[in-house]
Amino acid sequence: MVKFISNLKKYRQFNELTQEELAHKVNVRRETIARLESAKYNPSLELAARISKELSIPIEELFIFEFE
């Protein structure tokens, strides 16, 4: 089983962005950002890379997959 952990909210707030602002910058809906932050949605590699670049945070710090 895989456990998905998202640190997106912490880094988004650190960069002083709202969910709406980040969503606009990476071309997704605000709801997508909300679902990512609550770990209810796994991002595609492309989306994870866009968010990572926008926030200047490595993908592996934003999104963590723990394999049991």
Protein Blocks (a to p, Z undefined) as FASTA:
>chain_A
ZZdddfklmmmmmnopafklmmmmnopafklmmmmmnopaccdfklmmmmmmmnopafkl
mpccddZZ
